[in-house]
Amino acid sequence: MTEKQRIKKCIHFEKTDIVPWQINYTTELADTIMKSLGLKEQSHIVLGRNVYRYNLLNDFLGNHITYLRNRPVDSYREVSTGIWKDEWGVLWDRRIDRDIGTPANCMLESGTTDNLKVPDPNDPKRYLHFQPLIEANPNRYILVKLSYSLFERAWSLRGMENLLVDMIQEPSFVHELFNLITDFNLAIMKNLTSFPIDGIYFGDDWGSQKSLLMNPDMWRTFIKPYLRKMYDQAHNQGYDVFIHSCGEISAVLEDLTEIGLNVFNPFQPEVMDIENIMRKFSGKLAFYGSLSIQKTLPFGNREDVLEEVQHRLRLARLHGGLIISPSHDLPPDTPLDNILTMLETIKRQSIVSTRGIV
């Protein structure tokens, strides 16, 4: 069974040989691991970026998924030391967080979209990295990232506090902005039909460590209708639907299954009851994540890591529908010994005949 086949069967609660896995990482940690293990960079340059940079690391990790970005690989440009500009004009301060950063400007100060320049979803540069990565990963599940897919893109343009206030005081503006972002995403999705894509991975954080950032009814008013529209188009084009949304957002998991979500990520054990949620949604919603990057992997010892991975494998065999993975990109301070323990434990799986696994 290939990695692609394993992921497809897993997320649709069909029998697989072993539990699939994916180990994602920050660039800083990836470079450290490759240096420690003596892995060399392969090279394929697209728009001045090496899109094969981590191919051998992904092979070593046995990753099941290959990600394709929804933007040109050169769309982030460093405009001053540590400050990067994205294709929407947002400035990201990466002097501390080198992978994402924090917005350093407000593109929509006036609360209107009149002067907002929306990037071109049909720009051929946006898709130039697709074919090389697809060809280099013929057996992996191909997942297109639609990062900042709605709420995150809106608040990065308007400011978090401003947008939340707008939901109360200027709801028509919020709907106008969300419509604009949704139409941009739908146009990108239409262009994906030229490629052998398996799924769409929407990225949109709605939660804190304790709850949604807004009342669930407000989420249903402002966010759910646009998700439904995007999820419907994804399914109409034959794609599985993933969402990455950090935090404790279990209040809307039923809503997400209702509108067609297939896979929820990152499934953080610090904020969600992993075992009960898997039991409740078995056969209805698959999960991707579940391993702690706030406690066990960065701060635990070998026995802690071993115990947690084995527990998640047992849950996967019992309930099905789990892509076992760290619950976010592994941060730079994750000990290599813990990463290797996690990987070794996952790879040592035996073939067990239980629900969801042959």
C-alpha positions in Angstrom: 0.0 0.0 0.0 1.4 3.4 -1.0 1.4 6.4 1.3 -1.3 8.0 -0.9 -3.5 4.9 -0.7 -3.0 4.7 3.1 -4.0 8.3 3.7 -7.1 8.0 1.5 -8.3 4.8 3.2 -7.5 6.1 6.6 -9.5 9.4 6.4 -12.5 7.6 4.9 -12.4 4.9 7.7 -11.4 2.1 5.4 -8.9 -0.7 6.3 -5.2 0.1 6.0 -2.1 -2.0 6.7 -0.6 0.4 9.3 -1.5 3.8 10.8 -0.3 6.6 8.4 1.9 9.4 9.8 3.3 12.8 8.9 6.1 14.7 10.7 6.1 18.4 9.8 8.8 20.8 11.0 9.9 24.4 11.1 12.7 25.3 8.6 15.2 25.9 11.5 14.6 22.5 12.9 14.7 20.9 9.5 18.1 22.4 8.8 19.4 21.1 12.1 18.1 17.6 11.6 19.6 17.4 8.1 23.0 18.6 9.3 22.9 16.1 12.3 22.0 13.2 10.1 24.3 14.2 7.2 21.4 14.5 4.7 22.2 16.5 1.6 19.9 19.0 -0.2 18.6 17.9 -3.5 18.1 20.8 -5.9 15.3 22.0 -8.2 15.1 25.8 -8.5 11.7 27.5 -9.1 11.6 31.3 -9.1 14.9 31.3 -7.2 13.8 28.9 -4.5 14.9 25.3 -4.0 11.7 23.3 -3.9 13.6 20.0 -3.4 15.4 21.3 -0.3 13.9 18.9 2.1 13.1 15.9 -0.1 15.7 13.6 1.6 14.4 14.7 5.0 10.9 13.7 4.0 12.2 10.4 2.8 14.0 9.8 6.0 10.9 10.6 8.0 8.7 8.4 5.8 6.2 11.2 5.4 2.9 10.4 3.7 1.9 13.8 2.5 3.4 16.3 0.0 2.3 19.9 0.4 1.9 22.4 -2.4 1.5 26.0 -1.5 -1.3 28.2 -2.8 1.1 31.0 -3.7 4.2 31.6 -5.8 7.2 30.3 -3.9 8.9 33.7 -4.2 5.8 35.7 -3.0 7.3 36.5 0.4 10.1 39.1 0.0 12.3 40.5 2.7 11.9 44.3 2.5 14.1 45.1 5.6 16.0 43.0 8.1 13.6 40.4 9.4 10.5 42.0 7.8 8.8 40.1 5.0 6.0 41.3 2.7 3.4 38.8 1.4 1.5 39.0 -1.9 -1.4 40.9 -0.2 0.9 43.6 1.1 1.0 42.5 4.7 4.3 43.0 6.4 5.4 40.1 8.7 7.9 40.6 11.4 10.0 37.4 11.5 12.8 38.6 13.8 11.7 36.2 16.5 9.3 33.7 14.8 11.3 32.9 11.6 8.6 30.7 10.0 5.4 32.8 10.3 6.0 36.1 12.2 3.5 38.7 13.3 1.8 41.4 11.1 3.5 44.7 11.4 1.1 46.9 9.4 -2.6 47.3 8.8 -3.7 47.2 5.1 -7.3 48.1 5.8 -7.0 51.0 8.3 -10.2 52.6 7.0 -12.5 49.6 7.2 -13.1 49.4 3.5 -11.8 47.1 0.8 -11.9 49.8 -1.9 -8.1 50.2 -2.2 -7.2 46.6 -1.5 -5.3 45.0 -4.3 -6.2 41.3 -4.5 -3.5 39.0 -5.9 -4.1 37.3 -9.2 -5.3 33.7 -8.6 -4.6 33.0 -12.3 -0.9 34.0 -12.3 0.9 31.0 -13.8 3.8 31.6 -11.3 1.5 30.5 -8.5 1.6 26.9 -9.8 5.1 26.6 -11.2 6.3 24.5 -8.2 3.4 22.0 -8.5 4.6 19.7 -11.2 8.2 19.3 -9.9 7.0 18.3 -6.5 4.3 16.0 -7.8 6.8 14.2 -10.0 9.3 13.9 -7.1 6.6 12.4 -4.8 4.6 9.9 -7.0 3.4 7.8 -4.1 2.6 10.5 -1.6 -0.8 12.1 -1.0 -0.8 15.5 -2.7 -2.3 18.2 -0.5 -2.7 21.9 -1.5 -2.4 24.4 1.3 -4.8 27.3 1.2 -3.2 29.1 4.1 -4.9 32.1 5.7 -8.0 30.9 4.0 -10.6 33.2 5.6 -10.5 34.6 9.1 -6.7 34.7 9.3 -6.4 36.5 6.0 -9.1 39.0 7.1 -7.5 39.8 10.4 -4.0 40.0 8.9 -5.3 42.7 6.6 -7.5 44.5 9.1 -6.0 43.7 12.5 -7.4 41.1 15.0 -9.0 43.5 17.4 -10.4 45.7 14.6 -12.0 42.7 12.8 -13.6 41.3 16.0 -15.1 44.7 16.7 -16.3 44.9 13.1 -18.2 41.7 13.5 -20.4 43.6 16.0 -20.3 47.1 14.6 -19.8 46.7 10.9 -21.0 43.2 9.9 -21.6 44.2 6.3 -18.0 45.1 5.9 -16.9 41.8 7.4 -19.1 39.9 4.9 -17.8 42.0 2.0 -14.2 41.1 3.0 -15.0 37.4 3.6 -16.7 37.2 0.2 -13.6 38.8 -1.5 -11.3 36.3 0.2 -13.6 33.3 -0.6 -13.8 34.3 -4.2 -10.0 34.4 -4.4 -9.8 30.9 -2.9 -12.5 29.5 -5.2 -10.6 30.8 -8.3 -7.4 29.1 -7.1 -9.3 25.9 -6.5 -10.7 25.9 -10.1 -7.1 26.1 -11.4 -6.2 22.9 -9.5 -8.0 20.7 -11.9 -4.9 20.7 -14.2 -3.0 18.7 -11.5 -3.5 15.3 -9.8 -4.5 16.8 -6.5 -5.9 14.6 -3.6 -7.0 17.2 -1.1 -7.3 20.8 0.0 -5.8 21.9 3.4 -7.5 25.0 4.6 -5.6 27.0 7.2 -7.6 29.2 9.6 -7.0 29.5 13.3 -10.2 30.2 15.3 -9.2 29.1 18.8 -7.3 29.9 22.0 -6.0 27.3 24.4 -9.4 27.4 26.2 -12.1 28.2 23.6 -13.1 29.8 20.3 -12.0 33.4 19.9 -15.6 34.3 19.4 -19.0 33.1 20.4 -20.0 29.9 18.4 -23.0 31.6 17.0 -20.8 34.4 15.7 -18.6 31.8 14.1 -21.7 30.3 12.5 -22.8 33.7 11.2 -19.5 35.0 9.8 -17.4 31.9 9.0 -19.5 28.8 8.5 -21.3 30.0 5.3 -18.0 30.7 3.5 -16.5 27.4 4.6 -19.5 25.6 3.2 -19.1 27.3 -0.1 -15.4 26.4 -0.3 -15.8 22.9 1.0 -18.6 22.2 -1.5 -16.4 23.3 -4.4 -13.5 21.1 -3.1 -15.8 18.1 -3.0 -17.3 18.9 -6.4 -13.8 18.8 -7.8 -13.2 15.4 -6.1 -10.9 16.6 -3.3 -10.8 15.6 0.4 -11.2 18.6 2.8 -8.8 19.2 5.6 -8.8 22.1 8.1 -5.9 23.3 10.2 -7.4 25.4 13.1 -5.4 25.7 16.3 -6.9 25.8 19.7 -9.9 24.4 21.5 -12.6 24.6 18.8 -14.5 21.5 19.7 -17.7 23.6 20.0 -17.9 23.7 16.2 -16.7 20.2 15.2 -20.3 19.1 14.6 -20.8 22.1 12.3 -17.6 21.2 10.4 -18.7 17.6 9.8 -22.1 18.9 8.7 -20.6 21.0 5.9 -18.3 18.3 4.7 -15.0 18.4 6.6 -13.0 15.2 6.2 -10.0 15.8 8.4 -9.3 18.0 11.4 -5.8 19.2 12.3 -3.8 19.9 14.5 -5.8 18.0 17.2 -3.8 19.3 20.2 -3.8 17.1 23.2 -3.2 20.1 25.5 -6.6 21.6 24.6 -8.8 18.7 23.4 -9.9 15.4 24.9 -8.2 13.2 22.2 -9.7 9.9 23.3 -13.3 11.0 23.8 -13.4 13.1 20.6 -12.0 10.2 18.5 -14.7 7.9 20.0 -17.5 10.4 19.3 -16.5 11.2 15.7 -15.4 7.7 14.7 -16.6 7.0 11.2 -17.6 10.7 10.6 -14.4 12.8 11.0 -10.8 11.9 10.7 -8.0 13.6 12.7 -4.4 14.5 11.9 -2.1 15.3 14.7 -2.5 14.3 18.4 1.1 14.3 19.6 2.1 17.0 22.0 4.5 19.7 20.9 3.9 21.8 24.0 4.9 19.2 26.5 5.9 15.7 25.5 8.0 16.2 22.4 10.0 19.2 23.5 10.2 18.5 27.3 9.5 14.8 27.8 12.0 12.0 28.0 12.2 8.9 25.8 9.7 7.0 28.0 7.2 9.8 27.8 7.4 10.0 24.0 7.2 6.2 23.7 4.1 6.0 25.9 2.3 8.8 24.1 3.0 7.5 20.6 1.9 4.0 21.6 -1.3 5.4 23.1 -2.2 7.2 19.9 -1.5 4.1 17.9 -3.9 2.1 20.1 -6.6 4.8 19.6 -6.1 4.7 15.8 -6.5 0.9 15.8 -9.6 1.1 17.9 -11.4 4.0 16.3 -9.7 4.4 12.9 -9.3 7.8 11.2 -6.0 9.1 12.6 -3.0 10.4 10.8 -0.5 10.3 13.6 1.6 13.4 13.7 3.0 16.1 16.0 0.1 18.6 16.5 2.0 21.3 14.6 5.3 21.9 12.9 8.0 20.7 15.3 9.7 23.8 16.8 13.4 24.3 16.8 14.0 23.3 20.4 12.6 19.8 20.0 15.4 17.3 21.0 16.6 15.1 18.2 16.4 12.0 20.5 12.7 12.6 21.0 12.1 13.0 17.3 13.9 9.8 16.6 12.1 7.9 19.4 8.7 9.1 17.9 9.7 8.0 14.4 11.1 4.6 15.5 8.0 3.9 17.5 5.7 4.8 14.6 7.7 2.8 12.1 7.7 -0.3 14.3 4.0 -0.8 14.0 2.8 -4.3 13.6 -0.1 -5.3 11.5 -3.1 -5.6 13.8 -6.6 -6.7 12.8 -8.9 -4.2 14.5 -11.4 -1.5 13.4 -9.9 0.6 10.7 -6.7 -1.5 10.4 -6.0 -4.8 8.8 
